[in-house]
């Protein structure tokens, strides 16, 4: 149960940072935001791998589905933002 809340928090942090991206003034700041999105994808991946080894969940498919969609979304947004120059 705790891991699912961590995924939700990371997802909403990423969405909130996306709104900040539209107000960023310079390209350097936007690239840093892109790197931050890619870091979120790495953190979620690490959390899923560690929790799959250590924890027992009733609904593993839900955890993997939420984690995969969060990873794809945050990594994709990060790469898109970095490639904007």
WOWOQUI-V669673 format. One record per residue. N is the residue number from 1. PHI is phi in whole degrees, 0 to 359 (NA if undefined). Layout:
((N | PHI) (N | PHI))
This chain:
((1 | NA) (2 | 295) (3 | 295) (4 | 298) (5 | 292) (6 | 296) (7 | 297) (8 | 298) (9 | 295) (10 | 297) (11 | 296) (12 | 290) (13 | 295) (14 | 295) (15 | 295) (16 | 297) (17 | 291) (18 | 295) (19 | 295) (20 | 296) (21 | 302) (22 | 292) (23 | 260) (24 | 291) (25 | 274) (26 | 247) (27 | 290) (28 | 297) (29 | 294) (30 | 294) (31 | 293) (32 | 295) (33 | 295) (34 | 299) (35 | 295) (36 | 296) (37 | 299) (38 | 294) (39 | 296) (40 | 300) (41 | 299) (42 | 294) (43 | 294) (44 | 294) (45 | 300) (46 | 297) (47 | 296) (48 | 293) (49 | 296) (50 | 295) (51 | 290) (52 | 289) (53 | 280) (54 | 264) (55 | 251) (56 | 240) (57 | 243) (58 | 283) (59 | 242) (60 | 294) (61 | 297) (62 | 292) (63 | 298) (64 | 292) (65 | 293) (66 | 295) (67 | 295) (68 | 296) (69 | 293) (70 | 294) (71 | 296) (72 | 297) (73 | 295) (74 | 291) (75 | 292) (76 | 297) (77 | 294) (78 | 298) (79 | 294) (80 | 298) (81 | 294) (82 | 293) (83 | 278) (84 | 289) (85 | 293))
